[in-house]
Amino acid sequence: MLLLVGLGNPGPKYEKNRHNIGFMAVDRIASRHGFGPWRARFQGDAAEGAIGGVKALLLKPRTYMNESGRSVAEAARFFKIPVSDIVALHDELDLAPGKLRVKTGGGNAGHNGLRSITAHMGNDYRRARLGIGHPGDKALVHSYVLNDFAKSETPWVDALTEAVADAAELLAKGEDASFQNKVHLRMEAAGFGEVAKVGGARG
C-alpha cells in the first residue's frame, strides 16, 4: 500500500494558507480517484482507495505541521508500509510558484513537517515538492507560509493541484520523473509555465 501524506495545519483558520497546499493536493487526489470518505484515524484524516490499481491511503495529519511524523508513523505501522512507499506532498519555498519536483530523501530545508517525518521514519521517503515561491527575505518566511494564497494565485494553485491529481497514477507506480514531467506539461498547457511571484508577506 502507498501512503500519500499531505502536509498542512488542521482547521478552517489554516485552510487556505500557502503552508497547506499539501492538504489541497491530497483533497484533489481523493475526489479525482473516488476515494472512500475521510475518517478520523492515525491522529489525522485518512481516506482509502486506489490510484491506477495501486492501493493507497491518503493522510492529512491533524497534529499540526511540526508533529506530522507522529500521524505518519502510526499509519505506516498499522498498514506495515515501508518508508520507500511513503510520499509527502508539501509546500516548497525554494521552488517557483506552480513548479513541482519529486525527490527521495535529501535535506528538509527547514520544513518542520518533513523534519518531523524524518525523525519518526528516517529520511528515505519520497517528497512531492509543490513550489510556492519565496518572499525574498528570511524574516518574512513565517508570515508568508501562514498567510492565505492571494486571490490572484488561486488559478495556478487550482491548476497545480488538478495536474497532480490527474498525473497521480504515475506517482503511484513510482514513475516520479514521468509524473513530474506530466505536471509540468499540464501547467504549461494551462498557461502557467511561469507564474509571477506575489510581492512579499502581504500575499
Backbone hydrogen bonds in HBPLUS format (Angstrom, degrees):
<---DONOR---> <-ACCEPTOR-->    atom                        ^
c    i                          cat <-CA-CA->   ^        H-A-AA   ^      H-
h    n   atom  resd res      DA  || num        DHA   H-A  angle D-A-AA Bond
n    s   type  num  typ     dist DA aas  dist angle  dist       angle   num
A0002-LEU N   A0055-LYS O   2.97 MM  53  6.31 169.9  1.98 145.3 147.2     1
A0057-LEU N   A0002-LEU O   2.79 MM  55  6.21 155.6  1.85 165.0 173.5     2
A0003-LEU N   A0085-ASP O   2.93 MM  82  6.24 174.0  1.93 166.8 168.0     3
A0087-VAL N   A0003-LEU O   2.82 MM  84  6.21 165.7  1.84 167.5 168.9     4
A0004-LEU N   A0057-LEU O   2.87 MM  53  6.15 162.2  1.90 162.1 168.1     5
A0059-LEU N   A0004-LEU O   2.94 MM  55  6.23 152.0  2.02 158.4 158.7     6
A0005-VAL N   A0087-VAL O   2.77 MM  82  6.07 168.0  1.79 165.9 170.0     7
A0089-LEU N   A0005-VAL O   2.76 MM  84  6.06 168.3  1.78 163.7 166.0     8
A0006-GLY N   A0059-LEU O   2.90 MM  53  6.22 158.5  1.94 164.6 171.7     9
A0007-LEU N   A0089-LEU O   3.05 MM  82  6.21 155.9  2.11 177.0 169.3    10
A0014-TYR N   A0011-GLY O   3.19 MM   3  5.96 144.3  2.33 118.9 125.8    11
A0015-GLU N   A0012-PRO O   3.29 MM   3  4.91 144.5  2.42  93.8 103.9    12
A0017-ASN N   A0014-TYR O   2.88 MM   3  5.26 166.7  1.90 123.9 127.8    13
A0149-PHE N   A0016-LYS O   2.97 MM 133  6.30 150.4  2.06 164.3 157.6    14
A0020-ASN N   A0017-ASN O   3.04 MM   3  5.28 157.1  2.10 106.0 113.3    15
A0018-ARG N   A0147-ASN O   2.98 MM 129  6.33 148.0  2.08 166.0 159.8    16
A0021-ILE N   A0018-ARG O   3.33 MM   3  5.79 157.7  2.38 122.6 119.9    17
A0019-HIS N   A0145-VAL O   2.89 MM 126  4.92 146.3  2.00 153.9 142.9    18
A0023-PHE N   A0020-ASN O   3.02 MM   3  5.36 121.7  2.38 107.2 120.4    19
A0024-MET N   A0020-ASN O   3.16 MM   4  6.55 160.7  2.20 151.9 157.3    20
A0025-ALA N   A0021-ILE O   2.96 MM   4  6.17 150.6  2.05 143.2 150.2    21
A0026-VAL N   A0022-GLY O   3.14 MM   4  6.47 162.0  2.18 150.8 154.2    22
A0027-ASP N   A0023-PHE O   2.95 MM   4  6.16 153.9  2.02 153.1 161.1    23
A0028-ARG N   A0024-MET O   3.11 MM   4  6.31 153.4  2.18 142.4 148.9    24
A0029-ILE N   A0025-ALA O   2.98 MM   4  6.31 152.2  2.06 145.7 153.7    25
A0030-ALA N   A0026-VAL O   2.90 MM   4  6.06 160.8  1.94 147.7 152.4    26
A0031-SER N   A0027-ASP O   3.12 MM   4  6.44 160.8  2.15 149.6 153.4    27
A0032-ARG N   A0028-ARG O   2.95 MM   4  6.04 160.1  1.99 147.8 154.1    28
A0033-HIS N   A0029-ILE O   2.95 MM   4  5.95 155.9  2.01 152.3 157.3    29
A0035-PHE N   A0030-ALA O   3.00 MM   5  4.95 167.9  2.01 146.8 149.1    30
A0036-GLY N   A0048-GLU O   2.91 MM  12  5.54 173.9  1.91 162.6 161.0    31
A0039-ARG N   A0046-ALA O   2.81 MM   7  5.32 157.7  1.86 144.6 151.3    32
A0046-ALA N   A0039-ARG O   2.80 MM   7  5.32 165.3  1.82 150.7 154.1    33
A0041-ARG N   A0044-GLY O   2.90 MM   3  5.41 143.0  2.03 136.9 147.3    34
A0044-GLY N   A0041-ARG O   2.77 MM   3  5.41 134.6  1.97 118.2 130.8    35
A0062-ARG N   A0043-GLN O   2.84 MM  19  5.79 169.0  1.85 138.9 138.8    36
A0045-ASP N   A0060-LYS O   2.93 MM  15  5.12 157.2  1.98 131.6 137.6    37
A0060-LYS N   A0045-ASP O   2.82 MM  15  5.12 155.7  1.88 151.1 158.7    38
A0047-ALA N   A0058-LEU O   2.97 MM  11  5.17 151.0  2.06 139.8 146.6    39
A0058-LEU N   A0047-ALA O   2.83 MM  11  5.17 174.3  1.83 160.3 161.4    40
A0049-GLY N   A0056-ALA O   3.07 MM   7  5.53 151.8  2.15 162.4 163.8    41
A0056-ALA N   A0049-GLY O   2.85 MM   7  5.53 167.4  1.87 146.0 143.9    42
A0051-ILE N   A0054-VAL O   2.85 MM   3  5.14 157.6  1.90 141.4 143.9    43
A0054-VAL N   A0051-ILE O   3.03 MM   3  5.14 163.0  2.06 110.2 114.9    44
A0067-GLU N   A0064-TYR O   2.95 MM   3  5.79 166.7  1.97 130.9 135.2    45
A0068-SER N   A0065-MET O   3.14 MM   3  5.28 163.7  2.17 119.6 117.9    46
A0070-ARG N   A0067-GLU O   3.07 MM   3  5.91 152.3  2.15 126.1 131.7    47
A0072-VAL N   A0068-SER O   3.16 MM   4  6.46 166.0  2.18 154.0 158.3    48
A0073-ALA N   A0069-GLY O   2.85 MM   4  5.84 164.6  1.87 147.4 151.7    49
A0074-GLU N   A0070-ARG O   3.14 MM   4  6.29 153.7  2.21 141.2 147.9    50
A0075-ALA N   A0071-SER O   3.12 MM   4  6.39 164.2  2.14 153.4 156.6    51
A0076-ALA N   A0072-VAL O   2.90 MM   4  6.06 163.4  1.93 154.0 159.3    52
A0077-ARG N   A0073-ALA O   2.93 MM   4  6.01 156.7  1.98 145.5 151.4    53
A0078-PHE N   A0074-GLU O   3.08 MM   4  6.22 163.0  2.11 145.6 150.3    54
A0079-PHE N   A0075-ALA O   3.11 MM   4  6.33 164.7  2.14 153.5 156.1    55
A0080-LYS N   A0076-ALA O   2.82 MM   4  5.48 107.4  2.36 133.5 149.9    56
A0081-ILE N   A0076-ALA O   2.87 MM   5  4.74 153.5  1.94 134.6 141.8    57
A0080-LYS N   A0077-ARG O   3.24 MM   3  4.90 150.5  2.33  94.0 102.7    58
A0085-ASP N   A0082-PRO O   2.88 MM   3  5.55 161.4  1.91 121.2 127.4    59
A0086-ILE N   A0083-VAL O   3.19 MM   3  5.35 152.6  2.27 115.0 113.6    60
A0126-ARG N   A0086-ILE O   2.91 MM  40  6.16 157.0  1.97 173.0 165.6    61
A0088-ALA N   A0126-ARG O   2.84 MM  38  6.29 161.4  1.87 154.4 155.6    62
A0128-ALA N   A0088-ALA O   2.80 MM  40  6.05 163.4  1.83 149.6 155.4    63
A0090-HIS N   A0128-ALA O   3.11 MM  38  6.47 159.8  2.15 158.8 163.1    64
A0130-LEU N   A0090-HIS O   2.79 MM  40  5.85 175.5  1.80 173.1 171.6    65
A0092-GLU N   A0130-LEU O   2.84 MM  38  5.42 139.5  2.00 142.6 135.7    66
A0132-ILE N   A0092-GLU O   3.05 MM  40  5.81 161.5  2.08 137.2 137.5    67
A0133-GLY N   A0095-LEU O   2.87 MM  38  5.52 137.3  2.05 175.1 166.9    68
A0099-LYS N   A0096-ALA O   3.08 MM   3  5.68 160.8  2.12 142.3 142.5    69
A0098-GLY N   A0131-GLY O   3.12 MM  33  5.44 146.2  2.24 140.9 130.9    70
A0131-GLY N   A0099-LYS O   2.78 MM  32  4.95 167.3  1.80 159.1 158.4    71
A0101-ARG N   A0129-ARG O   3.12 MM  28  5.21 152.4  2.20 137.2 145.8    72
A0129-ARG N   A0101-ARG O   2.74 MM  28  5.21 163.7  1.76 174.4 168.5    73
A0103-LYS N   A0127-ARG O   3.02 MM  24  5.43 153.4  2.09 145.1 153.4    74
A0127-ARG N   A0103-LYS O   2.70 MM  24  5.43 159.7  1.74 164.8 172.2    75
A0105-GLY N   A0125-TYR O   3.02 MM  20  5.75 169.7  2.03 158.6 156.1    76
A0111-HIS N   A0108-ASN O   2.70 MM   3  5.47 166.2  1.72 133.0 138.1    77
A0115-ARG N   A0111-HIS O   2.96 MM   4  6.18 161.5  2.00 154.3 160.5    78
A0116-SER N   A0112-ASN O   3.03 MM   4  6.13 153.2  2.10 140.8 146.6    79
A0117-ILE N   A0113-GLY O   3.10 MM   4  6.41 158.1  2.15 146.8 152.5    80
A0118-THR N   A0114-LEU O   2.87 MM   4  6.07 168.6  1.88 158.9 162.0    81
A0119-ALA N   A0115-ARG O   2.98 MM   4  6.19 150.9  2.07 141.5 149.6    82
A0120-HIS N   A0116-SER O   3.17 MM   4  6.43 144.8  2.30 143.6 151.7    83
A0120-HIS N   A0117-ILE O   3.13 MM   3  5.25 124.9  2.45  97.7 111.4    84
A0121-MET N   A0117-ILE O   2.73 MM   4  5.75 153.7  1.80 158.3 166.7    85
A0122-GLY N   A0118-THR O   2.85 MM   4  4.50 147.2  1.95 128.1 130.6    86
A0140-LEU N   A0137-ASP O   2.87 MM   3  5.47 152.3  1.95 118.2 126.7    87
A0141-VAL N   A0138-LYS O   3.18 MM   3  5.38 159.6  2.22 108.2 114.3    88
A0144-TYR N   A0140-LEU O   2.94 MM   4  6.01 150.9  2.03 154.6 164.1    89
A0145-VAL N   A0141-VAL O   2.95 MM   4  6.17 167.0  1.97 165.1 164.4    90
A0146-LEU N   A0142-HIS O   3.20 MM   4  6.30 148.9  2.30 142.6 151.3    91
A0147-ASN N   A0144-TYR O   3.35 MM   3  5.31 164.0  2.38 102.0 105.0    92
A0153-GLU N   A0150-ALA O   2.84 MM   3  5.22 148.8  1.94 110.1 120.2    93
A0154-THR N   A0151-LYS O   3.18 MM   3  5.38 147.2  2.29 103.8 112.9    94
A0157-VAL N   A0153-GLU O   3.11 MM   4  6.28 161.7  2.14 160.1 165.3    95
A0158-ASP N   A0154-THR O   2.91 MM   4  6.03 167.5  1.92 160.6 163.1    96
A0159-ALA N   A0155-PRO O   2.98 MM   4  6.14 157.9  2.03 141.1 148.0    97
A0160-LEU N   A0156-TRP O   2.82 MM   4  5.93 157.1  1.88 145.7 151.4    98
A0161-THR N   A0157-VAL O   3.00 MM   4  6.19 171.0  2.01 153.3 155.6    99
A0162-GLU N   A0158-ASP O   2.95 MM   4  6.00 154.0  2.01 146.5 154.3   100
A0163-ALA N   A0159-ALA O   2.89 MM   4  6.02 155.4  1.95 142.8 149.9   101
A0164-VAL N   A0160-LEU O   2.94 MM   4  6.18 156.0  1.99 150.2 156.4   102
A0165-ALA N   A0161-THR O   3.06 MM   4  6.26 158.3  2.10 141.7 147.2   103
A0166-ASP N   A0162-GLU O   2.86 MM   4  6.11 158.3  1.91 152.0 158.3   104
A0167-ALA N   A0163-ALA O   2.99 MM   4  6.11 151.7  2.07 145.4 152.4   105
A0168-ALA N   A0165-ALA O   3.38 MM   3  5.08 158.8  2.42  96.2 102.3   106
A0170-LEU N   A0167-ALA O   2.96 MM   3  5.83 139.4  2.13 127.6 135.2   107
A0172-ALA N   A0168-ALA O   2.82 MM   4  6.11 157.4  1.87 154.6 161.0   108
A0173-LYS N   A0169-GLU O   3.05 MM   4  6.28 141.7  2.20 139.9 149.5   109
A0175-GLU N   A0170-LEU O   2.86 MM   5  5.11 146.3  1.97 166.1 157.8   110
A0174-GLY N   A0171-LEU O   3.05 MM   3  5.14 158.3  2.10 104.8 111.0   111
A0179-PHE N   A0175-GLU O   2.93 MM   4  6.15 156.2  1.99 153.7 161.5   112
A0180-GLN N   A0176-ASP O   2.87 MM   4  6.05 167.4  1.89 152.8 155.8   113
A0181-ASN N   A0177-ALA O   2.96 MM   4  6.12 157.7  2.01 144.3 150.6   114
A0182-LYS N   A0178-SER O   2.86 MM   4  6.03 158.5  1.91 148.7 154.4   115
A0183-VAL N   A0179-PHE O   3.01 MM   4  6.27 162.4  2.04 154.8 159.0   116
A0184-HIS N   A0180-GLN O   3.03 MM   4  6.24 159.8  2.07 145.7 151.7   117
A0185-LEU N   A0181-ASN O   2.92 MM   4  6.20 161.6  1.96 152.8 157.0   118
A0186-ARG N   A0182-LYS O   2.93 MM   4  6.13 155.1  1.99 146.4 153.6   119
A0187-MET N   A0183-VAL O   2.91 MM   4  6.16 155.5  1.97 151.6 158.1   120
A0188-GLU N   A0184-HIS O   2.95 MM   4  6.26 156.8  2.00 149.4 156.0   121
A0189-ALA N   A0185-LEU O   2.89 MM   4  6.07 161.6  1.92 148.1 153.4   122
A0190-ALA N   A0186-ARG O   2.97 MM   4  6.15 139.5  2.14 139.0 149.8   123
A0192-PHE N   A0187-MET O   2.73 MM   5  5.04 157.3  1.78 161.5 153.5   124
A0191-GLY N   A0188-GLU O   2.94 MM   3  5.08 156.6  2.00 105.6 112.7   125
